[in-house]
Amino acid sequence: MSQKLSLETLESWLWESANIMRGSIDSSDFKNYIFGLIFLKRFNDVFQPA
């Protein structure tokens, strides 16, 4: 028997997981992660295989 997962529960679990993986990083250091993700997203958008 499967149970449905509410959006609020999923969101809570995802935030908690992100906090565990992130650890104690200063908020000013997030730019390093964000810039890397933006670069990868742009690279993916521009160089999509045909």
mmCIF file as Biopython writes it, N, C-alpha, C and O atoms, coordinates in Angstrom:
data_model
#
loop_
_atom_site.group_PDB
_atom_site.id
_atom_site.type_symbol
_atom_site.label_atom_id
_atom_site.label_alt_id
_atom_site.label_comp_id
_atom_site.label_asym_id
_atom_site.label_entity_id
_atom_site.label_seq_id
_atom_site.pdbx_PDB_ins_code
_atom_site.Cartn_x
_atom_site.Cartn_y
_atom_site.Cartn_z
_atom_site.occupancy
_atom_site.B_iso_or_equiv
_atom_site.auth_seq_id
_atom_site.auth_asym_id
_atom_site.pdbx_PDB_model_num
ATOM 1   N N  . MET A ? 1  ? 0.840  -1.168 0.000   1.0 0.0 1  A 1 
ATOM 2   C CA . MET A ? 1  ? 0.000  0.000  0.000   1.0 0.0 1  A 1 
ATOM 3   C C  . MET A ? 1  ? 0.896  1.245  0.000   1.0 0.0 1  A 1 
ATOM 4   O O  . MET A ? 1  ? 1.737  1.394  0.886   1.0 0.0 1  A 1 
ATOM 5   N N  . SER A ? 2  ? 0.729  2.120  -0.962  1.0 0.0 2  A 1 
ATOM 6   C CA . SER A ? 2  ? 1.560  3.317  -1.048  1.0 0.0 2  A 1 
ATOM 7   C C  . SER A ? 2  ? 0.851  4.510  -0.414  1.0 0.0 2  A 1 
ATOM 8   O O  . SER A ? 2  ? -0.372 4.643  -0.470  1.0 0.0 2  A 1 
ATOM 9   N N  . GLN A ? 3  ? 1.654  5.360  0.183   1.0 0.0 3  A 1 
ATOM 10  C CA . GLN A ? 3  ? 1.121  6.577  0.779   1.0 0.0 3  A 1 
ATOM 11  C C  . GLN A ? 3  ? 1.545  7.758  -0.066  1.0 0.0 3  A 1 
ATOM 12  O O  . GLN A ? 3  ? 2.630  7.761  -0.647  1.0 0.0 3  A 1 
ATOM 13  N N  . LYS A ? 4  ? 0.677  8.769  -0.131  1.0 0.0 4  A 1 
ATOM 14  C CA . LYS A ? 4  ? 1.015  9.968  -0.884  1.0 0.0 4  A 1 
ATOM 15  C C  . LYS A ? 4  ? 1.817  10.915 -0.002  1.0 0.0 4  A 1 
ATOM 16  O O  . LYS A ? 4  ? 1.555  11.053 1.193   1.0 0.0 4  A 1 
ATOM 17  N N  . LEU A ? 5  ? 2.773  11.545 -0.602  1.0 0.0 5  A 1 
ATOM 18  C CA . LEU A ? 5  ? 3.641  12.487 0.078   1.0 0.0 5  A 1 
ATOM 19  C C  . LEU A ? 5  ? 3.131  13.891 -0.207  1.0 0.0 5  A 1 
ATOM 20  O O  . LEU A ? 5  ? 2.970  14.274 -1.366  1.0 0.0 5  A 1 
ATOM 21  N N  . SER A ? 6  ? 2.879  14.654 0.840   1.0 0.0 6  A 1 
ATOM 22  C CA . SER A ? 6  ? 2.379  16.015 0.630   1.0 0.0 6  A 1 
ATOM 23  C C  . SER A ? 6  ? 3.514  16.917 0.166   1.0 0.0 6  A 1 
ATOM 24  O O  . SER A ? 6  ? 4.684  16.640 0.431   1.0 0.0 6  A 1 
ATOM 25  N N  . LEU A ? 7  ? 3.175  17.972 -0.511  1.0 0.0 7  A 1 
ATOM 26  C CA . LEU A ? 7  ? 4.161  18.922 -1.006  1.0 0.0 7  A 1 
ATOM 27  C C  . LEU A ? 7  ? 4.923  19.558 0.146   1.0 0.0 7  A 1 
ATOM 28  O O  . LEU A ? 7  ? 6.131  19.771 0.050   1.0 0.0 7  A 1 
ATOM 29  N N  . GLU A ? 8  ? 4.232  19.860 1.220   1.0 0.0 8  A 1 
ATOM 30  C CA . GLU A ? 8  ? 4.878  20.474 2.378   1.0 0.0 8  A 1 
ATOM 31  C C  . GLU A ? 8  ? 5.913  19.535 3.005   1.0 0.0 8  A 1 
ATOM 32  O O  . GLU A ? 8  ? 6.996  19.971 3.395   1.0 0.0 8  A 1 
ATOM 33  N N  . THR A ? 9  ? 5.578  18.253 3.100   1.0 0.0 9  A 1 
ATOM 34  C CA . THR A ? 9  ? 6.505  17.276 3.664   1.0 0.0 9  A 1 
ATOM 35  C C  . THR A ? 9  ? 7.725  17.121 2.767   1.0 0.0 9  A 1 
ATOM 36  O O  . THR A ? 9  ? 8.853  17.084 3.257   1.0 0.0 9  A 1 
ATOM 37  N N  . LEU A ? 10 ? 7.510  17.029 1.465   1.0 0.0 10 A 1 
ATOM 38  C CA . LEU A ? 10 ? 8.621  16.918 0.514   1.0 0.0 10 A 1 
ATOM 39  C C  . LEU A ? 10 ? 9.522  18.141 0.607   1.0 0.0 10 A 1 
ATOM 40  O O  . LEU A ? 10 ? 10.746 18.013 0.654   1.0 0.0 10 A 1 
ATOM 41  N N  . GLU A ? 11 ? 8.925  19.316 0.633   1.0 0.0 11 A 1 
ATOM 42  C CA . GLU A ? 11 ? 9.704  20.551 0.723   1.0 0.0 11 A 1 
ATOM 43  C C  . GLU A ? 11 ? 10.520 20.579 2.017   1.0 0.0 11 A 1 
ATOM 44  O O  . GLU A ? 11 ? 11.685 20.976 2.013   1.0 0.0 11 A 1 
ATOM 45  N N  . SER A ? 12 ? 9.915  20.164 3.100   1.0 0.0 12 A 1 
ATOM 46  C CA . SER A ? 12 ? 10.609 20.126 4.389   1.0 0.0 12 A 1 
ATOM 47  C C  . SER A ? 12 ? 11.795 19.173 4.339   1.0 0.0 12 A 1 
ATOM 48  O O  . SER A ? 12 ? 12.882 19.516 4.805   1.0 0.0 12 A 1 
ATOM 49  N N  . TRP A ? 13 ? 11.605 17.998 3.786   1.0 0.0 13 A 1 
ATOM 50  C CA . TRP A ? 13 ? 12.683 17.016 3.672   1.0 0.0 13 A 1 
ATOM 51  C C  . TRP A ? 13 ? 13.813 17.532 2.781   1.0 0.0 13 A 1 
ATOM 52  O O  . TRP A ? 13 ? 14.987 17.342 3.098   1.0 0.0 13 A 1 
ATOM 53  N N  . LEU A ? 14 ? 13.464 18.183 1.671   1.0 0.0 14 A 1 
ATOM 54  C CA . LEU A ? 14 ? 14.487 18.703 0.764   1.0 0.0 14 A 1 
ATOM 55  C C  . LEU A ? 14 ? 15.313 19.807 1.423   1.0 0.0 14 A 1 
ATOM 56  O O  . LEU A ? 14 ? 16.536 19.835 1.288   1.0 0.0 14 A 1 
ATOM 57  N N  . TRP A ? 15 ? 14.638 20.724 2.142   1.0 0.0 15 A 1 
ATOM 58  C CA . TRP A ? 15 ? 15.363 21.792 2.841   1.0 0.0 15 A 1 
ATOM 59  C C  . TRP A ? 15 ? 16.261 21.213 3.916   1.0 0.0 15 A 1 
ATOM 60  O O  . TRP A ? 15 ? 17.400 21.654 4.067   1.0 0.0 15 A 1 
ATOM 61  N N  . GLU A ? 16 ? 15.774 20.235 4.666   1.0 0.0 16 A 1 
ATOM 62  C CA . GLU A ? 16 ? 16.567 19.610 5.715   1.0 0.0 16 A 1 
ATOM 63  C C  . GLU A ? 16 ? 17.786 18.899 5.121   1.0 0.0 16 A 1 
ATOM 64  O O  . GLU A ? 16 ? 18.884 18.975 5.672   1.0 0.0 16 A 1 
ATOM 65  N N  . SER A ? 17 ? 17.586 18.211 3.997   1.0 0.0 17 A 1 
ATOM 66  C CA . SER A ? 17 ? 18.701 17.542 3.318   1.0 0.0 17 A 1 
ATOM 67  C C  . SER A ? 17 ? 19.740 18.547 2.840   1.0 0.0 17 A 1 
ATOM 68  O O  . SER A ? 17 ? 20.941 18.328 2.994   1.0 0.0 17 A 1 
ATOM 69  N N  . ALA A ? 18 ? 19.276 19.645 2.263   1.0 0.0 18 A 1 
ATOM 70  C CA . ALA A ? 18 ? 20.195 20.689 1.789   1.0 0.0 18 A 1 
ATOM 71  C C  . ALA A ? 18 ? 20.981 21.278 2.953   1.0 0.0 18 A 1 
ATOM 72  O O  . ALA A ? 18 ? 22.179 21.530 2.823   1.0 0.0 18 A 1 
ATOM 73  N N  . ASN A ? 19 ? 20.324 21.501 4.086   1.0 0.0 19 A 1 
ATOM 74  C CA . ASN A ? 19 ? 21.019 22.041 5.252   1.0 0.0 19 A 1 
ATOM 75  C C  . ASN A ? 19 ? 22.066 21.073 5.779   1.0 0.0 19 A 1 
ATOM 76  O O  . ASN A ? 19 ? 23.140 21.497 6.208   1.0 0.0 19 A 1 
ATOM 77  N N  . ILE A ? 20 ? 21.769 19.780 5.753   1.0 0.0 20 A 1 
ATOM 78  C CA . ILE A ? 20 ? 22.729 18.773 6.208   1.0 0.0 20 A 1 
ATOM 79  C C  . ILE A ? 20 ? 23.940 18.744 5.277   1.0 0.0 20 A 1 
ATOM 80  O O  . ILE A ? 20 ? 25.077 18.716 5.749   1.0 0.0 20 A 1 
ATOM 81  N N  . MET A ? 21 ? 23.715 18.750 3.968   1.0 0.0 21 A 1 
ATOM 82  C CA . MET A ? 21 ? 24.816 18.694 3.010   1.0 0.0 21 A 1 
ATOM 83  C C  . MET A ? 21 ? 25.629 19.981 3.023   1.0 0.0 21 A 1 
ATOM 84  O O  . MET A ? 21 ? 26.852 19.956 2.881   1.0 0.0 21 A 1 
ATOM 85  N N  . ARG A ? 22 ? 24.946 21.096 3.194   1.0 0.0 22 A 1 
ATOM 86  C CA . ARG A ? 22 ? 25.619 22.391 3.175   1.0 0.0 22 A 1 
ATOM 87  C C  . ARG A ? 22 ? 26.507 22.562 4.399   1.0 0.0 22 A 1 
ATOM 88  O O  . ARG A ? 22 ? 27.598 23.125 4.305   1.0 0.0 22 A 1 
ATOM 89  N N  . GLY A ? 23 ? 26.050 22.085 5.532   1.0 0.0 23 A 1 
ATOM 90  C CA . GLY A ? 23 ? 26.827 22.227 6.757   1.0 0.0 23 A 1 
ATOM 91  C C  . GLY A ? 23 ? 26.832 23.667 7.243   1.0 0.0 23 A 1 
ATOM 92  O O  . GLY A ? 23 ? 25.852 24.394 7.083   1.0 0.0 23 A 1 
ATOM 93  N N  . SER A ? 24 ? 27.926 24.059 7.826   1.0 0.0 24 A 1 
ATOM 94  C CA . SER A ? 24 ? 28.005 25.410 8.392   1.0 0.0 24 A 1 
ATOM 95  C C  . SER A ? 24 ? 28.768 26.336 7.456   1.0 0.0 24 A 1 
ATOM 96  O O  . SER A ? 24 ? 29.876 26.768 7.776   1.0 0.0 24 A 1 
ATOM 97  N N  . ILE A ? 25 ? 28.196 26.638 6.321   1.0 0.0 25 A 1 
ATOM 98  C CA . ILE A ? 25 ? 28.795 27.529 5.337   1.0 0.0 25 A 1 
ATOM 99  C C  . ILE A ? 25 ? 28.250 28.929 5.566   1.0 0.0 25 A 1 
ATOM 100 O O  . ILE A ? 25 ? 27.046 29.115 5.747   1.0 0.0 25 A 1 
ATOM 101 N N  . ASP A ? 26 ? 29.125 29.896 5.558   1.0 0.0 26 A 1 
ATOM 102 C CA . ASP A ? 26 ? 28.714 31.284 5.701   1.0 0.0 26 A 1 
ATOM 103 C C  . ASP A ? 26 ? 27.876 31.689 4.490   1.0 0.0 26 A 1 
ATOM 104 O O  . ASP A ? 26 ? 28.142 31.262 3.366   1.0 0.0 26 A 1 
ATOM 105 N N  . SER A ? 27 ? 26.867 32.512 4.733   1.0 0.0 27 A 1 
ATOM 106 C CA . SER A ? 27 ? 25.945 32.869 3.643   1.0 0.0 27 A 1 
ATOM 107 C C  . SER A ? 27 ? 26.656 33.589 2.499   1.0 0.0 27 A 1 
ATOM 108 O O  . SER A ? 27 ? 26.207 33.503 1.356   1.0 0.0 27 A 1 
ATOM 109 N N  . SER A ? 28 ? 27.749 34.294 2.775   1.0 0.0 28 A 1 
ATOM 110 C CA . SER A ? 28 ? 28.463 34.989 1.698   1.0 0.0 28 A 1 
ATOM 111 C C  . SER A ? 28 ? 29.186 34.011 0.770   1.0 0.0 28 A 1 
ATOM 112 O O  . SER A ? 28 ? 29.537 34.369 -0.354  1.0 0.0 28 A 1 
ATOM 113 N N  . ASP A ? 29 ? 29.408 32.784 1.231   1.0 0.0 29 A 1 
ATOM 114 C CA . ASP A ? 29 ? 30.073 31.778 0.396   1.0 0.0 29 A 1 
ATOM 115 C C  . ASP A ? 29 ? 29.131 31.116 -0.608  1.0 0.0 29 A 1 
ATOM 116 O O  . ASP A ? 29 ? 29.585 30.376 -1.482  1.0 0.0 29 A 1 
ATOM 117 N N  . PHE A ? 30 ? 27.844 31.368 -0.496  1.0 0.0 30 A 1 
ATOM 118 C CA . PHE A ? 30 ? 26.897 30.753 -1.424  1.0 0.0 30 A 1 
ATOM 119 C C  . PHE A ? 30 ? 27.121 31.205 -2.855  1.0 0.0 30 A 1 
ATOM 120 O O  . PHE A ? 30 ? 26.778 30.486 -3.793  1.0 0.0 30 A 1 
ATOM 121 N N  . LYS A ? 31 ? 27.693 32.389 -3.032  1.0 0.0 31 A 1 
ATOM 122 C CA . LYS A ? 31 ? 27.923 32.882 -4.394  1.0 0.0 31 A 1 
ATOM 123 C C  . LYS A ? 31 ? 28.789 31.927 -5.192  1.0 0.0 31 A 1 
ATOM 124 O O  . LYS A ? 31 ? 28.618 31.798 -6.404  1.0 0.0 31 A 1 
ATOM 125 N N  . ASN A ? 32 ? 29.725 31.249 -4.520  1.0 0.0 32 A 1 
ATOM 126 C CA . ASN A ? 32 ? 30.583 30.286 -5.217  1.0 0.0 32 A 1 
ATOM 127 C C  . ASN A ? 32 ? 29.759 29.143 -5.797  1.0 0.0 32 A 1 
ATOM 128 O O  . ASN A ? 32 ? 30.023 28.690 -6.910  1.0 0.0 32 A 1 
ATOM 129 N N  . TYR A ? 33 ? 28.776 28.682 -5.058  1.0 0.0 33 A 1 
ATOM 130 C CA . TYR A ? 33 ? 27.913 27.604 -5.537  1.0 0.0 33 A 1 
ATOM 131 C C  . TYR A ? 33 ? 26.954 28.104 -6.609  1.0 0.0 33 A 1 
ATOM 132 O O  . TYR A ? 33 ? 26.744 27.442 -7.626  1.0 0.0 33 A 1 
ATOM 133 N N  . ILE A ? 34 ? 26.377 29.269 -6.375  1.0 0.0 34 A 1 
ATOM 134 C CA . ILE A ? 34 ? 25.390 29.820 -7.313  1.0 0.0 34 A 1 
ATOM 135 C C  . ILE A ? 34 ? 26.030 30.117 -8.658  1.0 0.0 34 A 1 
ATOM 136 O O  . ILE A ? 34 ? 25.468 29.769 -9.697  1.0 0.0 34 A 1 
ATOM 137 N N  . PHE A ? 35 ? 27.198 30.757 -8.657  1.0 0.0 35 A 1 
ATOM 138 C CA . PHE A ? 35 ? 27.857 31.077 -9.922  1.0 0.0 35 A 1 
ATOM 139 C C  . PHE A ? 35 ? 28.196 29.812 -10.702 1.0 0.0 35 A 1 
ATOM 140 O O  . PHE A ? 35 ? 28.059 29.779 -11.925 1.0 0.0 35 A 1 
ATOM 141 N N  . GLY A ? 36 ? 28.635 28.781 -10.006 1.0 0.0 36 A 1 
ATOM 142 C CA . GLY A ? 36 ? 28.923 27.509 -10.664 1.0 0.0 36 A 1 
ATOM 143 C C  . GLY A ? 36 ? 27.680 26.892 -11.283 1.0 0.0 36 A 1 
ATOM 144 O O  . GLY A ? 36 ? 27.718 26.390 -12.406 1.0 0.0 36 A 1 
ATOM 145 N N  . LEU A ? 37 ? 26.570 26.933 -10.537 1.0 0.0 37 A 1 
ATOM 146 C CA . LEU A ? 37 ? 25.318 26.380 -11.061 1.0 0.0 37 A 1 
ATOM 147 C C  . LEU A ? 37 ? 24.804 27.182 -12.255 1.0 0.0 37 A 1 
ATOM 148 O O  . LEU A ? 37 ? 24.302 26.610 -13.222 1.0 0.0 37 A 1 
ATOM 149 N N  . ILE A ? 38 ? 24.931 28.508 -12.186 1.0 0.0 38 A 1 
ATOM 150 C CA . ILE A ? 38 ? 24.506 29.349 -13.315 1.0 0.0 38 A 1 
ATOM 151 C C  . ILE A ? 38 ? 25.343 29.035 -14.546 1.0 0.0 38 A 1 
ATOM 152 O O  . ILE A ? 38 ? 24.811 28.940 -15.652 1.0 0.0 38 A 1 
ATOM 153 N N  . PHE A ? 39 ? 26.666 28.872 -14.360 1.0 0.0 39 A 1 
ATOM 154 C CA . PHE A ? 39 ? 27.534 28.521 -15.482 1.0 0.0 39 A 1 
ATOM 155 C C  . PHE A ? 39 ? 27.116 27.197 -16.102 1.0 0.0 39 A 1 
ATOM 156 O O  . PHE A ? 39 ? 26.989 27.094 -17.322 1.0 0.0 39 A 1 
ATOM 157 N N  . LEU A ? 40 ? 26.901 26.180 -15.265 1.0 0.0 40 A 1 
ATOM 158 C CA . LEU A ? 40 ? 26.512 24.872 -15.789 1.0 0.0 40 A 1 
ATOM 159 C C  . LEU A ? 40 ? 25.168 24.930 -16.500 1.0 0.0 40 A 1 
ATOM 160 O O  . LEU A ? 40 ? 24.988 24.284 -17.532 1.0 0.0 40 A 1 
ATOM 161 N N  . LYS A ? 41 ? 24.222 25.694 -15.963 1.0 0.0 41 A 1 
ATOM 162 C CA . LYS A ? 41 ? 22.906 25.832 -16.603 1.0 0.0 41 A 1 
ATOM 163 C C  . LYS A ? 41 ? 23.050 26.494 -17.966 1.0 0.0 41 A 1 
ATOM 164 O O  . LYS A ? 41 ? 22.460 26.038 -18.946 1.0 0.0 41 A 1 
ATOM 165 N N  . ARG A ? 42 ? 23.835 27.572 -18.034 1.0 0.0 42 A 1 
ATOM 166 C CA . ARG A ? 42 ? 24.040 28.278 -19.302 1.0 0.0 42 A 1 
ATOM 167 C C  . ARG A ? 42 ? 24.747 27.372 -20.317 1.0 0.0 42 A 1 
ATOM 168 O O  . ARG A ? 42 ? 24.371 27.324 -21.488 1.0 0.0 42 A 1 
ATOM 169 N N  . PHE A ? 43 ? 25.758 26.667 -19.857 1.0 0.0 43 A 1 
ATOM 170 C CA . PHE A ? 43 ? 26.484 25.732 -20.722 1.0 0.0 43 A 1 
ATOM 171 C C  . PHE A ? 43 ? 25.531 24.684 -21.278 1.0 0.0 43 A 1 
ATOM 172 O O  . PHE A ? 43 ? 25.588 24.359 -22.464 1.0 0.0 43 A 1 
ATOM 173 N N  . ASN A ? 44 ? 24.658 24.153 -20.430 1.0 0.0 44 A 1 
ATOM 174 C CA . ASN A ? 44 ? 23.700 23.155 -20.850 1.0 0.0 44 A 1 
ATOM 175 C C  . ASN A ? 44 ? 22.701 23.727 -21.864 1.0 0.0 44 A 1 
ATOM 176 O O  . ASN A ? 44 ? 22.352 23.056 -22.835 1.0 0.0 44 A 1 
ATOM 177 N N  . ASP A ? 45 ? 22.249 24.949 -21.644 1.0 0.0 45 A 1 
ATOM 178 C CA . ASP A ? 45 ? 21.286 25.579 -22.555 1.0 0.0 45 A 1 
ATOM 179 C C  . ASP A ? 45 ? 21.893 25.851 -23.914 1.0 0.0 45 A 1 
ATOM 180 O O  . ASP A ? 45 ? 21.231 25.672 -24.936 1.0 0.0 45 A 1 
ATOM 181 N N  . VAL A ? 46 ? 23.143 26.282 -23.940 1.0 0.0 46 A 1 
ATOM 182 C CA . VAL A ? 46 ? 23.779 26.666 -25.202 1.0 0.0 46 A 1 
ATOM 183 C C  . VAL A ? 46 ? 24.216 25.448 -26.003 1.0 0.0 46 A 1 
ATOM 184 O O  . VAL A ? 46 ? 24.081 25.437 -27.226 1.0 0.0 46 A 1 
ATOM 185 N N  . PHE A ? 47 ? 24.727 24.442 -25.349 1.0 0.0 47 A 1 
ATOM 186 C CA . PHE A ? 47 ? 25.309 23.300 -26.039 1.0 0.0 47 A 1 
ATOM 187 C C  . PHE A ? 47 ? 24.450 22.039 -25.920 1.0 0.0 47 A 1 
ATOM 188 O O  . PHE A ? 47 ? 24.963 20.959 -25.627 1.0 0.0 47 A 1 
ATOM 189 N N  . GLN A ? 48 ? 23.164 22.181 -26.145 1.0 0.0 48 A 1 
ATOM 190 C CA . GLN A ? 48 ? 22.263 21.027 -26.153 1.0 0.0 48 A 1 
ATOM 191 C C  . GLN A ? 48 ? 22.582 20.169 -27.380 1.0 0.0 48 A 1 
ATOM 192 O O  . GLN A ? 48 ? 22.690 20.695 -28.488 1.0 0.0 48 A 1 
ATOM 193 N N  . PRO A ? 49 ? 22.733 18.849 -27.195 1.0 0.0 49 A 1 
ATOM 194 C CA . PRO A ? 49 ? 22.973 17.992 -28.373 1.0 0.0 49 A 1 
ATOM 195 C C  . PRO A ? 49 ? 21.750 17.977 -29.287 1.0 0.0 49 A 1 
ATOM 196 O O  . PRO A ? 49 ? 20.608 18.024 -28.831 1.0 0.0 49 A 1 
ATOM 197 N N  . ALA A ? 50 ? 22.015 17.911 -30.548 1.0 0.0 50 A 1 
ATOM 198 C CA . ALA A ? 50 ? 20.913 17.946 -31.532 1.0 0.0 50 A 1 
ATOM 199 C C  . ALA A ? 50 ? 20.216 16.617 -31.654 1.0 0.0 50 A 1 
ATOM 200 O O  . ALA A ? 50 ? 19.273 16.484 -32.435 1.0 0.0 50 A 1 
#
